[in-house]
Amino acid sequence: MLRIKSILICLVLAVLVSGCSFRFIYNHLDWWTNWYLDDYITLNEQQQKIFDEEFERLHLWHRETQLPLYLKQLNDIKLLINSEMSPEQVSNNLDQLLQHWQNFLIAAEPKLQPLAFGLSKSQKQQLLTALTENNQDNIDDYENLNDKDWHEERSDEQIDQLKSWFGKLSSEQKAQVTQMSKKYQQSFMTRMAYRQRWSNEFAQLLNGDLPEHQFKFEFYRLFVNGRSLRDEQLNEITENNSKVFAEIFVYMVSTISDKQRKRINKKLNKVIGDLEYLMAND
């Protein structure tokens, strides 16, 4: 279930930052989701049939109600990029991204909850084992860099991200982004601690013997309001990093060249066109 959440939130982010294959991916979300689901759990024939039917309904809901919201936000962002933009406006757009994701969770929860409640003992164990292995894989892949090396790597990643949106950065822009990126804070260990808390509580829920009405309540708490398990340190780091990104993005918009403006407008227009097509063609 976490992997389903990951691919769908990546899709939401892709709407706002890149037009790469978005139309194709969106129209084949059922295939992508089932492909990722197979890494976590094997459904029986009846479960798979219910999942596919519910996902089709969820996909239609998303196309009809959420894509118009993405389209409006993209048009608003385009206006800001071509006029003036403040860090507060960037932060507001990041908050809107989170709200889009929250909208999806609220809509998906009642479709996934009965499936989770009806899992067999072996399916529950398969799912929990996959979640544990996924968390461990993340830890194993983690590079425990010192602050200097981490900030250099984070700066390079930020510059590459900006290049994908604006095109080649000037020497002055690179230097300024590098300097501003020093304000980013590492969050890996606190994020993994949060994921572990979530996984532990989810395991307790699946392995417990709650009546359905109590299971439904706890499942909603974890699936929709899981961010409440984040500790204050992670919240503070996340808030800081969002502010740093907002400042960097505003700096780029304020120093944008005609060539860079043309590039990001072209990318935004591509995604806007894809959204308009997807809304008109189901």
Backbone as CSV, one residue per row, in Angstrom:
resi,resn,N_x,N_y,N_z,CA_x,CA_y,CA_z,C_x,C_y,C_z
1,MET,0.817,-1.204,0.000,0.000,0.000,0.000,0.854,1.259,0.000
2,LEU,1.996,1.187,0.706,2.888,2.342,0.691,3.420,2.591,-0.704
3,ARG,3.699,1.499,-1.454,4.227,1.672,-2.792,3.171,2.287,-3.715
4,ILE,1.906,1.913,-3.533,0.839,2.547,-4.302,0.822,4.041,-4.003
5,LYS,0.933,4.378,-2.737,0.955,5.789,-2.361,2.130,6.498,-3.012
6,SER,3.287,5.836,-3.067,4.484,6.465,-3.626,4.311,6.789,-5.107
7,ILE,3.815,5.840,-5.885,3.708,6.098,-7.313,2.674,7.169,-7.605
8,LEU,1.601,7.213,-6.822,0.573,8.200,-7.097,0.987,9.605,-6.666
9,ILE,1.709,9.710,-5.588,2.170,11.046,-5.217,3.249,11.522,-6.176
10,CYS,4.059,10.596,-6.689,5.034,10.977,-7.709,4.330,11.487,-8.958
11,LEU,3.193,10.876,-9.270,2.421,11.342,-10.412,1.926,12.759,-10.192
12,VAL,1.411,13.036,-8.985,0.950,14.393,-8.673,2.084,15.391,-8.820
13,LEU,3.247,15.037,-8.307,4.397,15.928,-8.415,4.802,16.108,-9.869
14,ALA,4.709,15.047,-10.648,5.083,15.140,-12.047,4.214,16.132,-12.802
15,VAL,2.952,16.234,-12.404,2.054,17.193,-13.036,2.603,18.605,-12.913
16,LEU,3.203,18.900,-11.768,3.609,20.268,-11.475,5.033,20.579,-11.917
17,VAL,5.826,19.580,-12.200,7.221,19.871,-12.519,7.686,19.315,-13.859
18,SER,6.955,18.426,-14.483,7.448,17.830,-15.719,6.298,17.280,-16.550
19,GLY,6.445,17.373,-17.869,5.430,16.840,-18.750,5.811,15.499,-19.335
20,CYS,6.903,14.913,-18.851,7.464,13.711,-19.442,6.503,12.524,-19.325
21,SER,5.938,12.092,-20.453,5.109,10.889,-20.541,3.906,10.908,-19.605
22,PHE,3.508,12.077,-19.154,2.431,12.140,-18.166,1.123,11.566,-18.710
23,ARG,0.785,11.934,-19.955,-0.474,11.457,-20.524,-0.496,9.933,-20.591
24,PHE,0.612,9.349,-21.020,0.695,7.886,-21.126,0.585,7.239,-19.758
25,ILE,1.357,7.746,-18.780,1.346,7.152,-17.441,-0.043,7.241,-16.821
26,TYR,-0.680,8.386,-16.954,-1.982,8.562,-16.324,-3.015,7.608,-16.906
27,ASN,-2.987,7.435,-18.216,-3.963,6.551,-18.858,-3.680,5.077,-18.608
28,HIS,-2.506,4.764,-18.066,-2.156,3.366,-17.775,-1.859,3.168,-16.294
29,LEU,-2.472,3.989,-15.469,-2.227,3.886,-14.026,-2.633,2.533,-13.455
30,ASP,-3.669,1.924,-14.016,-4.096,0.631,-13.506,-2.983,-0.400,-13.653
31,TRP,-2.305,-0.364,-14.799,-1.211,-1.307,-15.036,-0.043,-1.031,-14.102
32,TRP,0.332,0.257,-13.989,1.450,0.624,-13.115,1.157,0.230,-11.669
33,THR,-0.053,0.495,-11.214,-0.395,0.220,-9.823,-0.358,-1.273,-9.529
34,ASN,-0.901,-2.072,-10.426,-0.873,-3.518,-10.220,0.551,-4.060,-10.252
35,TRP,1.371,-3.464,-11.090,2.761,-3.889,-11.172,3.482,-3.649,-9.845
36,TYR,3.282,-2.475,-9.256,3.890,-2.178,-7.966,3.239,-2.972,-6.838
37,LEU,1.934,-3.183,-6.930,1.230,-3.941,-5.898,1.790,-5.352,-5.787
38,ASP,2.170,-5.927,-6.933,2.704,-7.291,-6.933,3.981,-7.417,-6.110
39,ASP,4.703,-6.313,-5.920,5.917,-6.357,-5.097,5.595,-6.515,-3.618
40,TYR,4.342,-6.266,-3.246,3.975,-6.246,-1.842,3.021,-7.352,-1.428
41,ILE,2.127,-7.716,-2.315,1.124,-8.696,-1.906,0.539,-9.380,-3.132
42,THR,0.177,-10.660,-2.965,-0.477,-11.421,-4.027,-1.948,-11.564,-3.671
43,LEU,-2.804,-10.981,-4.498,-4.241,-11.060,-4.257,-4.812,-12.298,-4.922
44,ASN,-5.872,-12.849,-4.333,-6.555,-13.947,-5.017,-7.443,-13.367,-6.115
45,GLU,-8.066,-14.234,-6.871,-8.830,-13.789,-8.050,-9.962,-12.840,-7.683
46,GLN,-10.695,-13.160,-6.620,-11.808,-12.311,-6.208,-11.313,-10.964,-5.692
47,GLN,-10.249,-10.979,-4.895,-9.679,-9.737,-4.386,-9.178,-8.851,-5.530
48,GLN,-8.545,-9.484,-6.502,-8.015,-8.726,-7.640,-9.148,-8.091,-8.437
49,LYS,-10.231,-8.826,-8.598,-11.382,-8.301,-9.322,-11.953,-7.072,-8.610
50,ILE,-12.102,-7.167,-7.293,-12.624,-6.031,-6.513,-11.664,-4.856,-6.581
51,PHE,-10.364,-5.143,-6.440,-9.372,-4.071,-6.489,-9.428,-3.345,-7.825
52,ASP,-9.478,-4.094,-8.922,-9.503,-3.477,-10.246,-10.747,-2.616,-10.441
53,GLU,-11.897,-3.109,-9.975,-13.140,-2.345,-10.105,-13.085,-1.056,-9.286
54,GLU,-12.586,-1.161,-8.057,-12.506,0.016,-7.196,-11.479,1.016,-7.721
55,PHE,-10.382,0.497,-8.255,-9.373,1.409,-8.792,-9.914,2.152,-10.011
56,GLU,-10.689,1.472,-10.832,-11.283,2.136,-11.993,-12.200,3.275,-11.557
57,ARG,-12.988,3.057,-10.502,-13.861,4.113,-9.980,-13.030,5.266,-9.410
58,LEU,-11.970,4.911,-8.689,-11.107,5.932,-8.099,-10.413,6.754,-9.186
59,HIS,-9.985,6.077,-10.212,-9.314,6.755,-11.328,-10.263,7.732,-12.017
60,LEU,-11.505,7.316,-12.217,-12.495,8.187,-12.838,-12.777,9.393,-11.945
61,TRP,-12.918,9.155,-10.646,-13.115,10.265,-9.698,-11.954,11.254,-9.792
62,HIS,-10.752,10.716,-9.839,-9.569,11.574,-9.888,-9.551,12.393,-11.172
63,ARG,-9.885,11.775,-12.296,-9.888,12.474,-13.581,-10.922,13.606,-13.577
64,GLU,-12.096,13.315,-13.029,-13.193,14.288,-13.096,-13.070,15.404,-12.067
65,THR,-12.503,15.116,-10.888,-12.513,16.111,-9.814,-11.142,16.705,-9.493
66,GLN,-10.074,15.937,-9.685,-8.756,16.404,-9.268,-7.949,17.042,-10.393
67,LEU,-8.058,16.522,-11.597,-7.301,17.115,-12.702,-7.651,18.586,-12.920
68,PRO,-8.931,18.985,-12.794,-9.227,20.420,-12.904,-8.501,21.261,-11.844
69,LEU,-8.299,20.688,-10.650,-7.565,21.411,-9.610,-6.100,21.564,-9.993
70,TYR,-5.521,20.503,-10.556,-4.130,20.585,-11.006,-3.987,21.625,-12.114
71,LEU,-4.968,21.619,-13.022,-4.916,22.562,-14.138,-4.964,24.002,-13.637
72,LYS,-5.848,24.273,-12.704,-5.931,25.628,-12.155,-4.626,26.023,-11.475
73,GLN,-4.049,25.102,-10.705,-2.807,25.427,-10.016,-1.679,25.692,-10.998
74,LEU,-1.598,24.895,-12.042,-0.547,25.110,-13.036,-0.696,26.455,-13.743
75,ASN,-1.921,26.805,-14.070,-2.143,28.109,-14.707,-1.787,29.248,-13.755
76,ASP,-2.083,29.069,-12.462,-1.718,30.082,-11.479,-0.198,30.198,-11.358
77,ILE,0.486,29.052,-11.353,1.951,29.061,-11.268,2.554,29.752,-12.489
78,LYS,1.982,29.468,-13.646,2.489,30.094,-14.868,2.362,31.612,-14.797
79,LEU,1.234,32.098,-14.289,1.051,33.544,-14.139,2.091,34.131,-13.184
80,LEU,2.359,33.433,-12.086,3.328,33.925,-11.113,4.736,33.960,-11.687
81,ILE,5.094,32.928,-12.426,6.428,32.871,-13.010,6.637,33.997,-14.007
82,ASN,5.579,34.413,-14.663,5.695,35.457,-15.674,5.353,36.846,-15.131
83,SER,5.223,36.948,-13.814,5.018,38.269,-13.202,5.956,38.388,-12.009
84,GLU,5.421,38.291,-10.809,6.242,38.314,-9.603,5.792,37.180,-8.683
85,MET,6.766,36.627,-7.978,6.469,35.498,-7.101,7.175,35.698,-5.770
86,SER,6.478,35.414,-4.682,7.055,35.533,-3.346,7.278,34.140,-2.762
87,PRO,8.171,34.016,-1.758,8.344,32.715,-1.095,7.039,32.185,-0.510
88,GLU,6.182,33.091,-0.012,4.909,32.664,0.555,4.034,32.013,-0.507
89,GLN,4.077,32.532,-1.734,3.271,31.954,-2.805,3.789,30.573,-3.201
90,VAL,5.113,30.404,-3.192,5.676,29.080,-3.462,5.244,28.111,-2.363
91,SER,5.339,28.546,-1.115,4.929,27.697,0.003,3.455,27.326,-0.091
92,ASN,2.631,28.277,-0.505,1.201,27.994,-0.667,0.972,26.916,-1.722
93,ASN,1.769,26.958,-2.791,1.634,25.937,-3.830,2.097,24.572,-3.334
94,LEU,3.128,24.540,-2.501,3.547,23.271,-1.907,2.454,22.728,-0.988
95,ASP,1.799,23.624,-0.254,0.681,23.203,0.598,-0.462,22.638,-0.247
96,GLN,-0.694,23.239,-1.402,-1.737,22.723,-2.291,-1.403,21.314,-2.766
97,LEU,-0.106,21.064,-3.021,0.314,19.717,-3.401,-0.055,18.708,-2.322
98,LEU,0.222,19.053,-1.086,-0.127,18.166,0.018,-1.636,17.968,0.109
99,GLN,-2.386,19.017,-0.170,-3.844,18.899,-0.125,-4.350,17.988,-1.237
100,HIS,-3.736,18.075,-2.426,-4.111,17.154,-3.507,-3.914,15.710,-3.039
101,TRP,-2.781,15.469,-2.382,-2.488,14.121,-1.915,-3.468,13.687,-0.839
102,GLN,-3.823,14.616,0.056,-4.780,14.311,1.112,-6.150,13.989,0.516
103,ASN,-6.529,14.714,-0.515,-7.793,14.436,-1.207,-7.821,13.005,-1.729
104,PHE,-6.683,12.588,-2.297,-6.610,11.229,-2.824,-6.723,10.195,-1.707
105,LEU,-6.006,10.420,-0.603,-6.043,9.469,0.505,-7.458,9.297,1.036
106,ILE,-8.161,10.414,1.187,-9.531,10.362,1.709,-10.433,9.575,0.765
107,ALA,-10.230,9.753,-0.542,-11.056,9.039,-1.516,-10.681,7.567,-1.620
108,ALA,-9.400,7.249,-1.452,-8.937,5.867,-1.623,-9.191,5.012,-0.388
109,GLU,-9.195,5.620,0.789,-9.270,4.859,2.041,-10.464,3.909,2.121
110,PRO,-11.694,4.358,1.827,-12.822,3.429,1.956,-12.795,2.301,0.927
111,LYS,-12.000,2.434,-0.110,-11.874,1.372,-1.106,-10.828,0.339,-0.688
112,LEU,-9.783,0.793,0.008,-8.716,-0.115,0.422,-8.987,-0.766,1.779
113,GLN,-9.752,-0.088,2.627,-9.966,-0.605,3.982,-10.626,-1.995,3.992
114,PRO,-11.701,-2.220,3.228,-12.294,-3.566,3.243,-11.328,-4.626,2.714
115,LEU,-10.503,-4.257,1.737,-9.522,-5.204,1.209,-8.511,-5.572,2.292
116,ALA,-8.028,-4.570,3.026,-7.057,-4.830,4.091,-7.676,-5.687,5.191
117,PHE,-8.922,-5.398,5.542,-9.589,-6.147,6.603,-9.762,-7.617,6.228
118,GLY,-9.951,-7.889,4.937,-10.219,-9.252,4.492,-8.986,-10.047,4.101
119,LEU,-7.796,-9.513,4.313,-6.583,-10.252,3.958,-6.436,-11.502,4.818
120,SER,-5.920,-12.550,4.208,-5.638,-13.771,4.959,-4.388,-13.571,5.813
121,LYS,-4.166,-14.495,6.737,-2.993,-14.404,7.606,-1.709,-14.407,6.794
122,SER,-1.628,-15.253,5.780,-0.413,-15.324,4.967,-0.234,-14.051,4.133
123,GLN,-1.334,-13.462,3.666,-1.236,-12.216,2.901,-0.760,-11.065,3.799
124,LYS,-1.270,-11.019,5.026,-0.824,-9.992,5.965,0.674,-10.111,6.214
125,GLN,1.128,-11.343,6.413,2.556,-11.548,6.666,3.385,-11.163,5.449
126,GLN,2.891,-11.488,4.261,3.600,-11.131,3.032,3.726,-9.614,2.911
127,LEU,2.650,-8.903,3.195,2.652,-7.443,3.094,3.596,-6.828,4.116
128,LEU,3.529,-7.287,5.367,4.369,-6.723,6.417,5.844,-7.018,6.166
129,THR,6.140,-8.198,5.661,7.525,-8.545,5.331,8.062,-7.634,4.231
130,ALA,7.222,-7.373,3.227,7.639,-6.493,2.131,7.883,-5.073,2.629
131,LEU,7.040,-4.581,3.530,7.228,-3.248,4.095,8.541,-3.168,4.874
132,THR,8.818,-4.196,5.668,10.056,-4.233,6.441,11.273,-4.251,5.520
133,GLU,11.207,-5.069,4.479,12.322,-5.150,3.537,12.523,-3.837,2.799
134,ASN,11.420,-3.160,2.471,11.519,-1.876,1.782,12.203,-0.841,2.671
135,ASN,11.816,-0.799,3.943,12.469,0.123,4.873,13.953,-0.195,5.012
136,GLN,14.279,-1.490,5.096,15.675,-1.877,5.250,16.483,-1.546,3.999
137,ASP,15.868,-1.714,2.828,16.558,-1.365,1.574,16.908,0.118,1.557
138,ASN,15.996,0.943,2.022,16.266,2.381,2.085,17.437,2.680,3.015
139,ILE,17.468,2.001,4.148,18.563,2.208,5.101,19.890,1.722,4.506
140,ASP,19.847,0.569,3.839,21.067,0.019,3.247,21.620,0.925,2.151
141,ASP,20.718,1.591,1.418,21.148,2.462,0.325,21.586,3.843,0.809
142,TYR,21.350,4.132,2.060,21.639,5.463,2.595,23.140,5.683,2.712
143,GLU,23.579,6.811,2.206,24.978,7.205,2.341,25.109,8.153,3.527
144,ASN,25.823,7.713,4.534,25.983,8.523,5.741,27.113,9.528,5.528
145,LEU,26.807,10.601,4.795,27.805,11.598,4.453,27.987,12.602,5.580
146,ASN,29.177,13.163,5.674,29.351,14.268,6.608,28.612,15.489,6.060
147,ASP,28.464,16.508,6.903,27.657,17.671,6.518,28.145,18.316,5.236
148,LYS,29.462,18.468,5.087,30.022,19.129,3.904,29.687,18.356,2.633
149,ASP,29.925,17.033,2.654,29.651,16.215,1.464,28.151,16.153,1.175
150,TRP,27.343,16.064,2.249,25.891,16.005,2.043,25.385,17.279,1.396
151,HIS,25.840,18.442,1.866,25.385,19.704,1.295,25.854,19.870,-0.146
152,GLU,27.041,19.379,-0.462,27.507,19.424,-1.852,26.616,18.568,-2.745
153,GLU,26.286,17.377,-2.256,25.415,16.491,-3.034,24.015,17.085,-3.166
154,ARG,23.496,17.648,-2.079,22.161,18.260,-2.121,22.137,19.452,-3.061
155,SER,23.216,20.242,-3.063,23.306,21.390,-3.961,23.315,20.943,-5.416
156,ASP,24.082,19.894,-5.713,24.140,19.377,-7.088,22.764,18.879,-7.538
157,GLU,22.064,18.209,-6.638,20.723,17.717,-6.965,19.774,18.882,-7.233
158,GLN,19.880,19.943,-6.418,19.009,21.096,-6.598,19.279,21.777,-7.927
159,ILE,20.554,21.924,-8.286,20.909,22.551,-9.565,20.412,21.710,-10.729
160,ASP,20.558,20.396,-10.644,20.064,19.511,-11.713,18.554,19.636,-11.859
161,GLN,17.851,19.734,-10.724,16.399,19.883,-10.759,16.005,21.185,-11.438
162,LEU,16.681,22.261,-11.082,16.386,23.563,-11.680,16.717,23.568,-13.171
163,LYS,17.779,22.897,-13.542,18.153,22.811,-14.963,17.072,22.117,-15.776
164,SER,16.430,21.106,-15.162,15.385,20.394,-15.900,14.179,21.288,-16.150
165,TRP,13.987,22.314,-15.314,12.861,23.226,-15.482,13.227,24.450,-16.302
166,PHE,14.389,25.057,-15.968,14.752,26.346,-16.562,15.798,26.248,-17.668
167,GLY,16.448,25.110,-17.808,17.560,25.008,-18.733,18.864,25.364,-18.030
168,LYS,19.891,25.577,-18.790,21.215,25.850,-18.240,21.208,27.081,-17.340
169,LEU,21.814,26.948,-16.157,21.910,28.060,-15.215,23.191,28.844,-15.477
170,SER,23.143,30.133,-15.229,24.341,30.962,-15.354,25.295,30.652,-14.206
171,SER,26.538,31.073,-14.337,27.521,30.856,-13.267,27.073,31.521,-11.981
172,GLU,26.501,32.714,-12.103,26.020,33.421,-10.924,24.860,32.686,-10.272
173,GLN,23.939,32.164,-11.081,22.809,31.418,-10.535,23.286,30.158,-9.824
174,LYS,24.228,29.436,-10.443,24.770,28.238,-9.806,25.399,28.563,-8.459
175,ALA,26.188,29.629,-8.419,26.866,30.004,-7.186,25.862,30.375,-6.095
176,GLN,24.824,31.112,-6.489,23.833,31.538,-5.499,23.003,30.362,-5.000
177,VAL,22.617,29.466,-5.903,21.840,28.289,-5.502,22.670,27.403,-4.582
178,THR,23.948,27.259,-4.902,24.848,26.480,-4.045,24.911,27.065,-2.643
179,GLN,25.011,28.389,-2.556,25.068,29.050,-1.264,23.760,28.893,-0.496
180,MET,22.631,29.086,-1.178,21.330,28.986,-0.525,21.030,27.557,-0.095
181,SER,21.541,26.572,-0.834,21.278,25.167,-0.521,21.933,24.728,0.779
182,LYS,22.874,25.511,1.284,23.527,25.173,2.546,22.554,25.226,3.720
183,LYS,21.406,25.864,3.511,20.402,25.951,4.579,19.559,24.682,4.695
184,TYR,19.639,23.791,3.679,18.894,22.533,3.766,19.398,21.711,4.942
185,GLN,18.491,20.935,5.544,18.844,20.072,6.666,18.558,18.619,6.311
186,GLN,19.410,17.720,6.781,19.221,16.299,6.519,18.002,15.779,7.281
187,SER,17.219,14.949,6.614,15.998,14.437,7.250,15.876,12.920,7.181
188,PHE,16.892,12.234,6.600,16.728,10.810,6.333,16.414,10.012,7.591
189,MET,17.209,10.173,8.634,17.039,9.348,9.830,15.699,9.620,10.510
190,THR,15.288,10.891,10.547,14.002,11.195,11.170,12.844,10.676,10.314
191,ARG,12.997,10.724,8.990,11.948,10.180,8.117,11.846,8.668,8.266
192,MET,12.995,7.991,8.368,12.963,6.539,8.521,12.375,6.150,9.884
193,ALA,12.640,6.956,10.906,12.042,6.686,12.217,10.520,6.805,12.139
194,TYR,10.057,7.803,11.391,8.612,7.975,11.184,8.033,6.793,10.421
195,ARG,8.704,6.359,9.358,8.226,5.211,8.578,8.163,3.955,9.443
196,GLN,9.153,3.813,10.332,9.166,2.636,11.191,8.011,2.670,12.185
197,ARG,7.728,3.861,12.739,6.577,3.983,13.650,5.293,3.628,12.921
198,TRP,5.156,4.127,11.697,3.957,3.830,10.913,3.852,2.328,10.651
199,SER,4.951,1.726,10.236,4.948,0.293,9.926,4.625,-0.540,11.160
200,ASN,5.164,-0.132,12.302,4.890,-0.876,13.540,3.408,-0.821,13.896
201,GLU,2.812,0.356,13.780,1.392,0.481,14.119,0.513,-0.245,13.098
202,PHE,0.937,-0.231,11.844,0.180,-0.940,10.811,0.252,-2.447,11.062
203,ALA,1.429,-2.930,11.472,1.582,-4.356,11.782,0.688,-4.746,12.961
204,GLN,0.625,-3.899,13.985,-0.235,-4.174,15.127,-1.698,-4.238,14.702
205,LEU,-2.067,-3.362,13.774,-3.447,-3.350,13.288,-3.768,-4.641,12.538
206,LEU,-2.884,-5.038,11.617,-3.148,-6.242,10.828,-3.106,-7.503,11.680
207,ASN,-2.207,-7.539,12.643,-2.063,-8.749,13.458,-3.035,-8.801,14.634
208,GLY,-3.730,-7.712,14.842,-4.713,-7.702,15.920,-5.991,-8.413,15.513
209,ASP,-6.930,-8.441,16.393,-8.196,-9.136,16.132,-9.355,-8.191,16.430
210,LEU,-9.275,-7.002,15.846,-10.286,-5.989,16.096,-11.559,-6.277,15.315
211,PRO,-12.714,-5.950,15.867,-13.951,-6.019,15.080,-13.861,-4.999,13.947
212,GLU,-14.672,-5.191,12.919,-14.513,-4.392,11.706,-14.658,-2.895,11.952
213,HIS,-15.565,-2.482,12.837,-15.770,-1.051,13.031,-14.548,-0.403,13.688
214,GLN,-13.856,-1.136,14.579,-12.646,-0.589,15.181,-11.475,-0.623,14.197
215,PHE,-11.410,-1.690,13.414,-10.380,-1.786,12.378,-10.510,-0.616,11.406
216,LYS,-11.756,-0.315,11.028,-12.017,0.773,10.084,-11.506,2.107,10.641
217,PHE,-11.744,2.342,11.924,-11.299,3.583,12.558,-9.775,3.684,12.558
218,GLU,-9.092,2.601,12.959,-7.634,2.621,13.029,-6.997,2.689,11.647
219,PHE,-7.602,2.021,10.676,-7.080,2.068,9.320,-7.155,3.492,8.780
220,TYR,-8.262,4.172,9.025,-8.405,5.566,8.586,-7.339,6.436,9.239
221,ARG,-7.120,6.223,10.529,-6.126,7.028,11.251,-4.743,6.878,10.624
222,LEU,-4.370,5.646,10.292,-3.035,5.415,9.733,-2.946,5.825,8.275
223,PHE,-3.973,5.519,7.494,-3.909,5.751,6.056,-4.099,7.225,5.705
224,VAL,-5.039,7.879,6.355,-5.347,9.271,6.022,-4.570,10.248,6.892
225,ASN,-4.439,9.921,8.160,-3.786,10.850,9.103,-2.447,10.335,9.598
226,GLY,-1.774,9.533,8.792,-0.510,8.947,9.204,0.569,9.962,9.526
227,ARG,0.473,11.156,8.938,1.482,12.185,9.199,1.491,12.630,10.659
228,SER,0.439,12.299,11.392,0.406,12.661,12.811,1.462,11.899,13.607
229,LEU,2.016,10.830,13.026,3.063,10.062,13.693,4.444,10.686,13.512
230,ARG,4.529,11.714,12.684,5.811,12.405,12.519,6.153,13.160,13.798
231,ASP,7.438,13.114,14.200,7.815,13.836,15.410,8.103,15.301,15.084
232,GLU,8.289,16.100,16.125,8.458,17.535,15.953,9.734,17.861,15.173
233,GLN,10.770,17.053,15.371,12.024,17.297,14.657,11.829,17.168,13.151
234,LEU,11.133,16.120,12.727,10.896,15.943,11.296,10.030,17.069,10.751
235,ASN,9.019,17.474,11.505,8.174,18.587,11.057,8.983,19.867,10.899
236,GLU,9.885,20.121,11.818,10.701,21.329,11.747,11.661,21.285,10.566
237,ILE,12.272,20.124,10.334,13.187,19.986,9.191,12.425,20.159,7.888
238,THR,11.253,19.542,7.797,10.444,19.649,6.584,10.045,21.092,6.325
239,GLU,9.626,21.792,7.370,9.242,23.194,7.217,10.435,24.035,6.772
240,ASN,11.590,23.796,7.387,12.795,24.537,7.000,13.140,24.292,5.540
241,ASN,13.146,23.031,5.118,13.543,22.705,3.747,12.558,23.247,2.721
242,SER,11.292,23.298,3.083,10.298,23.887,2.184,10.557,25.385,2.013
243,LYS,10.919,26.046,3.099,11.227,27.471,3.028,12.471,27.726,2.183
244,VAL,13.475,26.868,2.341,14.701,27.015,1.544,14.382,26.844,0.067
245,PHE,13.593,25.814,-0.256,13.226,25.609,-1.660,12.457,26.809,-2.199
246,ALA,11.538,27.352,-1.403,10.753,28.505,-1.840,11.663,29.690,-2.140
247,GLU,12.636,29.923,-1.280,13.564,31.035,-1.499,14.392,30.831,-2.761
248,ILE,14.840,29.593,-2.986,15.635,29.297,-4.184,14.796,29.475,-5.439
249,PHE,13.563,28.995,-5.402,12.718,29.084,-6.590,12.398,30.545,-6.913
250,VAL,12.124,31.348,-5.894,11.858,32.772,-6.117,13.092,33.454,-6.671
251,TYR,14.262,33.095,-6.155,15.502,33.668,-6.694,15.627,33.362,-8.186
252,MET,15.363,32.111,-8.571,15.474,31.743,-9.986,14.503,32.536,-10.844
253,VAL,13.265,32.664,-10.376,12.271,33.412,-11.153,12.659,34.878,-11.272
254,SER,13.268,35.425,-10.222,13.640,36.836,-10.236,14.868,37.111,-11.094
255,THR,15.644,36.070,-11.406,16.855,36.254,-12.222,16.752,35.543,-13.563
256,ILE,15.558,35.144,-13.919,15.355,34.322,-15.106,15.700,35.081,-16.385
257,SER,16.355,34.391,-17.318,16.648,34.972,-18.624,15.488,34.709,-19.568
258,ASP,15.476,35.392,-20.710,14.399,35.160,-21.685,14.392,33.711,-22.148
259,LYS,15.572,33.133,-22.328,15.665,31.746,-22.785,15.129,30.794,-21.719
260,GLN,15.462,31.055,-20.462,14.979,30.219,-19.371,13.472,30.350,-19.201
261,ARG,12.964,31.578,-19.348,11.517,31.784,-19.237,10.780,31.032,-20.346
262,LYS,11.345,31.058,-21.532,10.727,30.361,-22.667,10.694,28.854,-22.397
263,ARG,11.761,28.326,-21.804,11.827,26.886,-21.556,10.781,26.451,-20.530
264,ILE,10.699,27.157,-19.391,9.764,26.713,-18.357,8.324,26.929,-18.800
265,ASN,8.067,27.984,-19.575,6.718,28.170,-20.113,6.353,27.033,-21.061
266,LYS,7.322,26.593,-21.850,7.078,25.486,-22.772,6.746,24.212,-22.000
267,LYS,7.489,23.955,-20.913,7.230,22.755,-20.108,5.861,22.829,-19.433
268,LEU,5.529,24.009,-18.905,4.220,24.176,-18.270,3.097,24.023,-19.281
269,ASN,3.270,24.592,-20.455,2.239,24.491,-21.497,2.030,23.041,-21.917
270,LYS,3.114,22.266,-21.920,3.001,20.849,-22.290,2.122,20.110,-21.279
271,VAL,2.366,20.341,-19.983,1.573,19.651,-18.968,0.135,20.162,-18.971
272,ILE,-0.036,21.458,-19.152,-1.386,22.028,-19.226,-2.154,21.398,-20.383
273,GLY,-1.490,21.251,-21.525,-2.132,20.607,-22.671,-2.490,19.163,-22.386
274,ASP,-1.600,18.449,-21.699,-1.888,17.053,-21.344,-3.098,16.963,-20.413
275,LEU,-3.158,17.865,-19.434,-4.287,17.856,-18.504,-5.592,18.139,-19.228
276,GLU,-5.577,19.117,-20.112,-6.787,19.444,-20.860,-7.223,18.262,-21.721
277,TYR,-6.255,17.570,-22.311,-6.582,16.389,-23.123,-7.183,15.288,-22.256
278,LEU,-6.563,15.011,-21.096,-7.031,13.941,-20.218,-8.423,14.238,-19.674
279,MET,-8.712,15.517,-19.409,-10.034,15.883,-18.905,-11.102,15.707,-19.978
280,ALA,-10.717,15.862,-21.232,-11.687,15.782,-22.336,-11.811,14.396,-22.914
281,ASN,-10.834,13.520,-22.607,-10.816,12.186,-23.216,-10.561,11.146,-22.128
282,ASP,-11.617,10.425,-21.744,-11.467,9.398,-20.722,-11.430,8.007,-21.353
